Amino acid sequence: MGIEALARPVPREHRELLREMLARLPEFADRLARLLSAQDEFYRQVEAVAPGELRQVCRANLERALTALAEGHGLALDAARKTGLAQARQGIPLPAVLRAFRIGGTFVYEGLLELAGPEFLNPTRTIEINSYVWKAIDLYSDALTTAYEQVAAEPSHANARLLDDLLRGRLAGQADMEAAARELGLPTAGMFVAVVTERVEPDEHDSVEALLRARRWRSAWRPGGEAGLVAIDRIEDVRRLRDVLGSLPVAAGMSRPFSGFPDVPDALHRARIARRSLPAATAGVVVFGDSPVTTLVAAAPGMARDVVRSALAGVLALPGADRKVLLDTLLAWFAGHGSAKDAADRLFVHPNTVRYRLRRVQELTKRDLTDPVDIGELYVALESVRLDPEPD
């Protein structure tokens, strides 16, 4: 199952509509992400935790399907199958994924009708658009379902489901939790750390799980190594674990040490927040609470973006290069604890240049860099921009 063609090629006049939707891909991906989060509880949670990731997934799926239809190619079902394998191994429910594809199909259909306009449409064209959109959705859904069935048949998938139940707090009693821990090769008591990782560059390095196993750490990981539990013997092991994770090209978030399996879901949530405390595509390791302000910003990205709009709106309205200069200067000033000379050394410019740029920041933001309240607002806003930069 690789490439599969539709029963009939998409009519030429319809391909122009598909290309127009592709030309406005960021807009339609954003609209689809908001629609999914409004209509499905699972994707509502994804939107709350990682809005950028949901938009990336919507954009990739829309681009793949629309391009294949617009260029008259067959649908690349291998890509859908790989997506299904990854989602199944991450524990994403199949009904949520299939529902998302149905919502997406309706969205694309209505989007094409919107682009076509009443002067273009007639009953025949409307039926044609409906036919090829839903044929594509059926083919992708079949590929996804096949992928989920394949994962369900894998010998290791029983343990993956068991770990997922433990991570999500689905096991009701202590006895069930301890039995799951034994099956996963974890101790039934003691201290643990929840870890969430994301590889930031492709390479041939060992996986996190393999590296920890080689160093005799007891851990259990979701397939692909995205999230796991690591057993530790003492608090000092947190620093050692941090060093091990830091040796890989990954962005990793760690919870603080905890004991007791009922605390696992909360620890995993905190590890995810710690992971989001690193900018996108940046390797490093963060423990939850390392930087309280950054942790709060990462925990509430939507609210933080509102702060950005109010506190740094004047700076963010500048062209990309000018905006970056002022933001980098403000970041260096904070890193230098308010010293223009220290910021100048970090930026390789004269201190007077830093002072001039800071005056520009004050003019544009209407904030006073001698007022503790204004300084606090700018720091929170700056951390939000650092973690979720504005597009150029």
C-alpha positions as CSV (number, residue, x, y, z in Angstrom):
1,M,0.0,0.0,0.0
2,G,1.9,3.0,-1.3
3,I,0.3,5.3,-3.8
4,E,-3.4,5.0,-4.7
5,A,-5.2,7.0,-7.3
6,L,-8.7,8.2,-7.1
7,A,-11.3,6.6,-9.3
8,R,-11.2,9.7,-11.6
9,P,-8.6,12.5,-11.7
10,V,-9.6,15.8,-10.2
11,P,-11.1,18.1,-13.0
12,R,-8.7,20.8,-14.2
13,E,-10.9,23.7,-13.1
14,H,-11.0,22.2,-9.6
15,R,-7.2,22.0,-9.4
16,E,-7.1,25.8,-9.5
17,L,-9.2,25.9,-6.3
18,L,-6.9,23.4,-4.7
19,R,-3.8,25.5,-5.6
20,E,-5.5,28.5,-4.2
21,M,-6.1,26.7,-0.9
22,L,-2.4,25.6,-0.9
23,A,-1.4,29.3,-1.4
24,R,-3.3,30.1,1.7
25,L,-2.1,27.1,3.6
26,P,-1.1,28.8,6.9
27,E,-4.5,30.4,7.2
28,F,-6.4,27.2,6.4
29,A,-4.2,25.1,8.8
30,D,-4.9,27.6,11.6
31,R,-8.6,27.5,10.9
32,L,-8.6,23.7,10.9
33,A,-6.7,23.5,14.2
34,R,-9.2,25.8,15.8
35,L,-12.1,23.8,14.4
36,L,-10.6,20.5,15.7
37,S,-10.0,21.9,19.2
38,A,-13.6,23.2,19.2
39,Q,-15.2,19.9,18.1
40,D,-13.1,17.2,19.7
41,E,-12.1,16.9,23.4
42,F,-8.8,15.1,22.6
43,Y,-7.6,17.9,20.2
44,R,-9.0,20.5,22.6
45,Q,-6.4,19.2,25.1
46,V,-3.7,19.1,22.5
47,E,-4.5,22.8,21.6
48,A,-4.2,23.8,25.2
49,V,-0.9,22.0,25.8
50,A,0.8,22.5,22.4
51,P,-1.0,24.8,20.0
52,G,2.0,25.0,17.6
53,E,2.2,21.3,17.2
54,L,-1.5,20.9,16.3
55,R,-1.1,23.6,13.6
56,Q,2.0,21.8,12.2
57,V,0.1,18.5,12.0
58,C,-2.9,20.2,10.3
59,R,-0.6,22.0,7.8
60,A,1.3,18.8,6.9
61,N,-1.8,16.8,6.3
62,L,-3.5,19.5,4.3
63,E,-0.4,20.1,2.2
64,R,0.1,16.4,1.5
65,A,-3.5,15.8,0.4
66,L,-4.1,19.1,-1.5
67,T,-0.8,18.8,-3.4
68,A,-1.6,15.2,-4.5
69,L,-5.0,16.2,-5.7
70,A,-3.9,19.5,-7.3
71,E,-1.0,17.8,-9.2
72,G,-3.1,14.8,-10.2
73,H,-0.8,12.4,-8.3
74,G,-2.1,9.4,-6.4
75,L,-2.5,9.8,-2.7
76,A,0.7,8.9,-0.7
77,L,-0.8,6.4,1.7
78,D,2.6,5.3,3.0
79,A,2.8,8.7,4.7
80,A,-0.6,8.3,6.2
81,R,0.4,4.8,7.4
82,K,3.6,6.1,9.0
83,T,1.5,8.8,10.7
84,G,-0.9,6.2,12.0
85,L,2.0,4.0,13.3
86,A,3.4,7.0,15.2
87,Q,0.1,8.1,16.6
88,A,-0.8,4.5,17.7
89,R,2.5,4.1,19.5
90,Q,2.0,7.4,21.3
91,G,-1.4,6.2,22.6
92,I,-3.5,8.6,20.6
93,P,-7.0,7.1,20.3
94,L,-8.0,5.9,16.8
95,P,-11.6,7.3,17.1
96,A,-10.1,10.7,17.8
97,V,-7.8,10.5,14.7
98,L,-10.6,9.2,12.4
99,R,-13.0,11.9,13.7
100,A,-10.3,14.5,13.0
101,F,-10.1,13.2,9.4
102,R,-13.8,13.5,9.0
103,I,-13.8,17.0,10.4
104,G,-10.9,17.8,8.1
105,G,-12.8,16.4,5.1
106,T,-15.8,18.6,5.8
107,F,-13.5,21.5,6.3
108,V,-11.7,21.0,3.0
109,Y,-15.0,20.5,1.1
110,E,-16.5,23.7,2.6
111,G,-13.3,25.6,2.0
112,L,-13.2,24.7,-1.7
113,L,-16.9,25.7,-2.0
114,E,-16.0,29.0,-0.3
115,L,-13.1,29.6,-2.7
116,A,-15.2,28.6,-5.8
117,G,-18.0,31.1,-5.1
118,P,-21.6,30.9,-6.4
119,E,-20.8,31.8,-10.0
120,F,-18.6,28.7,-10.4
121,L,-20.8,26.2,-8.7
122,N,-23.5,24.1,-10.1
123,P,-24.9,20.7,-8.8
124,T,-22.5,18.7,-10.9
125,R,-19.4,20.5,-9.7
126,T,-20.5,20.4,-6.1
127,I,-21.0,16.6,-6.3
128,E,-17.6,16.2,-8.0
129,I,-15.8,18.2,-5.2
130,N,-17.6,16.2,-2.6
131,S,-16.7,12.9,-4.3
132,Y,-13.0,13.3,-4.5
133,V,-12.6,14.9,-1.1
134,W,-14.4,12.1,0.6
135,K,-12.7,9.4,-1.5
136,A,-9.4,10.8,-0.2
137,I,-10.6,10.8,3.4
138,D,-11.8,7.2,3.0
139,L,-8.4,6.1,1.6
140,Y,-6.4,7.9,4.4
141,S,-8.8,6.5,7.1
142,D,-8.3,2.9,5.8
143,A,-4.5,3.4,5.9
144,L,-4.6,4.8,9.5
145,T,-6.8,1.9,10.6
146,T,-4.5,-0.6,9.1
147,A,-1.5,1.0,10.9
148,Y,-3.3,0.9,14.2
149,E,-4.1,-2.8,13.7
150,Q,-0.5,-3.4,13.0
151,V,0.7,-1.8,16.2
152,A,-2.0,-3.6,18.2
153,A,-0.5,-6.9,16.9
154,E,3.1,-6.0,17.9
155,P,4.3,-8.1,20.8
156,S,5.6,-5.1,22.7
157,H,2.4,-3.2,22.3
158,A,0.9,-4.8,25.5
159,N,3.6,-3.2,27.5
160,A,3.1,0.1,25.6
161,R,-0.5,0.1,26.6
162,L,0.3,-0.7,30.2
163,L,2.8,2.2,30.4
164,D,0.3,4.5,28.8
165,D,-2.3,3.5,31.4
166,L,0.2,4.2,34.1
167,L,1.2,7.6,32.6
168,R,-2.4,8.7,32.1
169,G,-3.6,7.5,35.5
170,R,-6.0,4.9,34.2
171,L,-5.0,2.2,36.7
172,A,-7.4,2.2,39.6
173,G,-5.6,0.6,42.6
174,Q,-2.1,0.4,44.1
175,A,-1.9,-3.3,43.4
176,D,-2.6,-2.7,39.7
177,M,0.0,0.0,39.6
178,E,2.6,-2.2,41.2
179,A,1.8,-5.0,38.9
180,A,2.3,-2.7,35.9
181,A,5.6,-1.5,37.3
182,R,6.9,-5.1,37.6
183,E,5.8,-5.9,34.1
184,L,7.6,-2.8,32.8
185,G,10.8,-3.6,34.7
186,L,10.4,-0.7,37.2
187,P,10.6,-0.9,41.0
188,T,7.3,-1.0,42.8
189,A,8.4,1.7,45.3
190,G,10.9,4.5,45.5
191,M,11.5,7.7,43.6
192,F,10.9,8.4,40.0
193,V,11.3,11.2,37.5
194,A,9.0,11.7,34.5
195,V,10.8,12.7,31.3
196,V,9.5,14.1,28.0
197,T,11.9,14.4,25.1
198,E,12.0,15.6,21.5
199,R,14.8,15.0,19.1
200,V,15.9,18.3,17.6
201,E,18.2,17.0,14.8
202,P,18.4,13.8,12.8
203,D,21.4,11.6,13.6
204,E,22.6,8.1,14.4
205,H,22.9,8.6,18.1
206,D,21.4,6.0,20.5
207,S,17.8,6.6,21.6
208,V,17.3,7.9,25.1
209,E,16.0,4.5,26.2
210,A,19.0,2.6,24.8
211,L,21.4,5.1,26.4
212,L,19.8,4.8,29.8
213,R,19.7,1.0,29.6
214,A,23.4,0.9,28.7
215,R,24.1,2.9,31.8
216,R,21.9,0.7,34.0
217,W,19.1,3.2,34.6
218,R,15.8,1.5,35.1
219,S,13.2,3.2,32.9
220,A,10.1,2.6,30.7
221,W,9.4,4.5,27.6
222,R,6.6,4.9,25.1
223,P,7.6,3.6,21.7
224,G,9.8,6.2,20.0
225,G,11.1,7.5,23.4
226,E,8.8,10.5,23.6
227,A,7.8,10.1,27.2
228,G,8.9,7.8,30.0
229,L,9.5,7.1,33.7
230,V,13.0,6.8,35.2
231,A,13.7,5.3,38.6
232,I,16.2,7.0,40.8
233,D,17.8,6.0,44.0
234,R,18.5,9.4,45.5
235,I,17.9,13.1,44.8
236,E,21.5,13.4,43.5
237,D,20.6,11.2,40.6
238,V,18.6,14.0,39.1
239,R,21.8,15.8,38.2
240,R,23.3,12.6,36.8
241,L,20.2,11.9,34.7
242,R,20.3,15.5,33.4
243,D,23.9,15.1,32.3
244,V,23.0,11.8,30.5
245,L,20.1,13.4,28.6
246,G,22.2,16.5,27.9
247,S,24.7,14.3,25.9
248,L,22.0,13.6,23.2
249,P,20.7,16.1,20.6
250,V,17.3,16.3,22.3
251,A,15.1,18.8,24.0
252,A,14.1,17.2,27.3
253,G,11.8,18.2,30.2
254,M,12.0,16.5,33.6
255,S,9.7,16.5,36.5
256,R,11.0,16.9,40.0
257,P,11.5,13.6,41.8
258,F,8.3,12.0,43.2
259,S,7.3,8.9,44.9
260,G,4.0,7.1,44.5
261,F,2.4,6.0,41.2
262,P,-0.8,8.1,41.6
263,D,1.5,11.2,41.1
264,V,2.7,9.9,37.7
265,P,0.1,11.9,35.5
266,D,0.9,15.1,37.3
267,A,4.6,14.6,37.0
268,L,4.3,13.8,33.3
269,H,2.3,17.1,32.8
270,R,5.1,19.0,34.6
271,A,7.7,17.3,32.4
272,R,5.8,18.5,29.3
273,I,5.8,22.1,30.7
274,A,9.5,21.8,31.4
275,R,10.1,20.6,27.8
276,R,8.1,23.7,26.5
277,S,10.5,25.9,28.5
278,L,13.0,25.4,25.8
279,P,12.6,27.3,22.5
280,A,11.7,25.2,19.4
281,A,14.5,23.2,17.8
282,T,16.8,23.9,20.8
283,A,18.6,21.0,22.5
284,G,18.9,21.1,26.2
285,V,17.4,19.7,29.5
286,V,15.1,21.6,31.8
287,V,13.8,20.5,35.2
288,F,10.3,21.7,36.1
289,G,10.7,24.9,38.1
290,D,14.3,25.7,37.0
291,S,13.1,29.2,36.2
292,P,9.8,30.0,37.8
293,V,8.8,32.7,35.3
294,T,9.7,30.7,32.3
295,T,7.8,27.7,33.8
296,L,4.7,29.8,34.2
297,V,4.9,31.1,30.7
298,A,5.4,27.6,29.3
299,A,2.4,26.4,31.4
300,A,0.0,29.0,30.0
301,P,1.2,29.9,26.4
302,G,-2.1,31.3,25.4
303,M,-2.3,33.7,28.3
304,A,1.4,34.6,27.8
305,R,0.7,35.5,24.2
306,D,-1.9,38.0,25.4
307,V,0.8,39.5,27.7
308,V,3.1,39.8,24.7
309,R,0.5,41.7,22.7
310,S,0.0,44.2,25.4
311,A,3.6,44.6,26.7
312,L,5.7,44.2,23.6
313,A,3.2,45.1,20.8
314,G,5.2,48.1,19.7
315,V,8.4,46.1,19.3
316,L,6.7,43.1,17.6
317,A,5.1,45.5,15.0
318,L,8.6,46.3,13.7
319,P,10.1,44.6,10.6
320,G,11.8,41.3,11.4
321,A,15.4,42.5,11.5
322,D,14.6,45.6,13.6
323,R,12.5,43.6,15.9
324,K,15.2,41.0,16.4
325,V,17.8,43.6,17.3
326,L,15.7,45.1,20.0
327,L,14.5,41.8,21.4
328,D,18.1,40.4,21.5
329,T,19.3,43.6,23.2
330,L,16.5,43.3,25.8
331,L,17.3,39.6,26.3
332,A,21.0,40.4,26.8
333,W,20.2,43.2,29.3
334,F,18.1,40.8,31.4
335,A,20.9,38.2,31.2
336,G,23.3,40.8,32.4
337,H,21.1,41.7,35.4
338,G,20.3,45.2,34.0
339,S,23.9,46.1,33.1
340,A,24.3,47.9,29.7
341,K,28.1,47.0,29.8
342,D,27.4,43.3,30.3
343,A,24.8,43.3,27.6
344,A,27.2,45.1,25.3
345,D,29.9,42.5,25.9
346,R,27.4,39.7,25.1
347,L,26.3,41.5,21.9
348,F,29.8,42.7,20.9
349,V,28.6,46.3,20.6
350,H,29.4,49.5,22.5
351,P,27.4,50.1,25.8
352,N,26.0,53.3,24.3
353,T,24.5,51.3,21.5
354,V,22.7,49.1,24.1
355,R,21.5,52.2,25.9
356,Y,20.1,53.7,22.7
357,R,18.3,50.4,21.9
358,L,16.8,50.2,25.4
359,R,15.5,53.8,25.0
360,R,13.8,52.6,21.8
361,V,12.3,49.7,23.7
362,Q,10.9,52.1,26.3
363,E,9.5,54.4,23.7
364,L,7.8,51.6,21.8
365,T,6.4,49.7,24.8
366,K,5.6,52.7,27.0
367,R,7.4,50.8,29.8
368,D,10.1,52.2,32.1
369,L,13.1,50.1,32.7
370,T,13.6,51.6,36.1
371,D,10.1,50.6,37.3
372,P,10.1,47.1,38.8
373,V,6.5,46.4,37.7
374,D,7.2,47.4,34.1
375,I,10.4,45.4,34.1
376,G,8.5,42.3,35.3
377,E,5.9,42.7,32.5
378,L,8.6,43.0,29.9
379,Y,10.5,40.0,31.2
380,V,7.3,37.8,31.1
381,A,6.6,39.0,27.6
382,L,10.2,38.5,26.4
383,E,10.1,34.9,27.7
384,S,6.9,34.2,25.8
385,V,8.5,35.6,22.6
386,R,11.6,33.5,23.2
387,L,9.6,30.3,23.5
388,D,7.1,31.1,20.7
389,P,8.7,33.6,18.3
390,E,6.7,35.9,16.0
391,P,7.0,34.9,12.4
392,D,8.9,37.3,10.1
